[in-house]
């Protein structure tokens, strides 16, 4: 019944916020008017879905759980975790535009026991002031969340925990690339911070004033003077810096310059799959040394380097690689559902599948404390540290 209600609400936030471009004012109004009723989604019904999902996960995990630890199945452990996805598109209800739009819908987040997400807003054009589009989108999302009983706006780790205690999903606003279209003006960062944005991916794979990412040459691009000013201002404001999509040299330069922990919100390990979108081991180690983390994404292509859906074991292998190189305290999850993570691994095709990852890690011998860190506590610690850098 709830699924029918959500489906009837029409296209949702993922259709509204695509990976590129900016919607018109009329489109924004039309889309969000259709979403307002969808946001009345009953939280208690969401818990019913979660219970059903975890029951299924328990069957999977129970068959794999270590002997003598039957009471701590993957499902039982997952129920007591605070699960925080560092990068997911389409997190509001009513997302009906196909698999990508539905992956991280509110229904699937509930079914998968996800308690918090970073929703990246795209940087689009709005007349002569591209920042205006970001600020308008942020205001619209804030308005929706202020009227929701199922989800709420999180401005920091404390808000995430408070919303979790209330049984509501915490939505933290991010920005999917702060780069050349904004010119050389770092003052706009303060406007973004006042608008509720807390995580910024510095670029999204294009050549501009900040990023010279080149898929054919990951060594391209020193950090510009503008880039250095962006890093310092983000530190001053307490904004969390995200280096996914930057070139290797820029990632190294950003991490070295930053006075606060840095994350890569949706990347995997290049040692396992040699693609420029994945991070080399020295950058993984540098993130850890600064107190940050690599958040593993669900893109099957960057998990295996092959076409087709990856096995869950591939995601586990990347997590274990990070644990081996940097420690479990410096790994996390950033699905990129609705983006490149649209081809999630088997068992994690949507956000409803997160209990299966918990079960898989437990079966591999990860401790409950390590799993809790990967699934959310590591990101909460990093957000606290970034905020304290102000």
Residue, then its C-alpha position, 0 to 999 in steps of 0.5 A: x500500500x505504501x509503495x502504491x502511495x509513493x508511486x502515485x506521487x509522481x517523479x521525485x527528487x532524483x528526477x528533479x536533481x539529475x547528475x547534470x544541469x539545473x531545473x527551471x523555476x517552473x519545473x522546481x515548483x511542479x516537482x516539489x508540489x507533487x512531493x509534498x504529499x509523498x513526504x507524509x510517508x508514515x515512519x511506522x510503516x517504514x519500520x515494518x518494511x525494515x523489519x521484513x528486509x532484516x528478516x530476509x537478511x537474517x536468513x542470508x546472514x544466519x547461514x554464514x554467521x560465525x559458529x558460536x555467534x548465532x545471536x549476532x546475525x547480520x540482521x541483528x547487528x544491522x538493527x543496532x547500527x547507525x547507517x550513514x551513506x556519504x553520497x546518494x542521489x534520489x533520497x526523497x520519496x516518490x522517486x519513480x523514474x526507473x531503477x536509478x531513481x528508486x535505488x535510494x528512495x525513502x522506502x528503500x532507505x527504510x527497508x535497508x535500515x539507512x538512518x542518514x544520507x548526504x544528498x548532493x545537490x548538482x551545480x547548475x546554471x541559473x542565469x548569471x549566478x550559478x550559485x543561485x540555483x544551488x541556494x534555491x534547490x537547498x531552500x526547497x529541500x529544507x522546506x520539504x524536510x521541515x514538513x516531514x515526519x519521516x526525515x529531517x535536515x542534519x547540520x552536523x553529527x549531533x543532528x544525525x544522532x538526534x534524528x536517529x533517536x526520533x526514528x527519522x532519516x537524517x538528510x545532510x545537504x552536499x554539493x556535487x562540485x564547486x568549481x569553475x562556473x563560480x569563478x574565483x569567488x570563495x565567498x559563496x562558500x559561506x552562503x552555501x554553509x548558511x543554506x545548510x550545505x555541509x559536504x562539498x565534492x570539489x569537482x565532478x570530472x571536468x576541466x575548470x579552475x579547480x580540477x584538471x581531472x583527465x580520465x586518460x591521465x590521472x597525474x594531470x593538474x596541480x592545485x591552483x591558487x583558487x583551489x588552495x583558497x577554497x580548501x582554506x575557506x572550507x576549513x574555516x567554515x567547518x565544511x567537509x571536503x570531498x576529493x572524489x573525482x579529483x586527479x591524483x595530484x590534486x587529491x594529494x595537495x588537498x589532503x596535505x593542505x587541509x587542516x581538517x579530515x578529508x573524505x573521498x565520498x564515492x570512490x574505490x581502490x585502484x590497486x584492485x581495479x586500475x581506473x582513474x576514478x579509483x584512489x591509489x594506495x598512497x592517497x588512501x593512506x594520506x586520507x587516513x593520516x589526516x583522520x579522514x576516510x575512503x567511502x566505497x561506492x556501489x559502481x560495479x564497473x569500478x568494483x570489478x573493472x568488468x561489465x555486468x553486476x559485481x558480486x557482493x564479494x567485490x565490495x567486501x574486497x575493496x573494504x578489506x583492502x582499505x582496512x589493510x592499508x589504512x585501518x577499518x576506522x578509515x573506511x565507509x560507504x558512499x553508494x552513489x545510488x542514482x549516479x554511477x552506483x546505479x549498477x550496485x553489486x548483487x544483493x545491494x542493487x538498492x539501499x534496501x540491500x545494506x543488511x546484506x553487506x553487514x552480514x557479509x562483513x560479519x561472515x568475513x570476521x569483521x568485528x561489530x565495532x569495525x562494521x559499525x564504523x564502516x556503516x556510519x560511525x567513521x563518517x560521524x567522527x569525521x564530520x565532528x572533526x571538520x566542524x571543530x576545525x572552524 
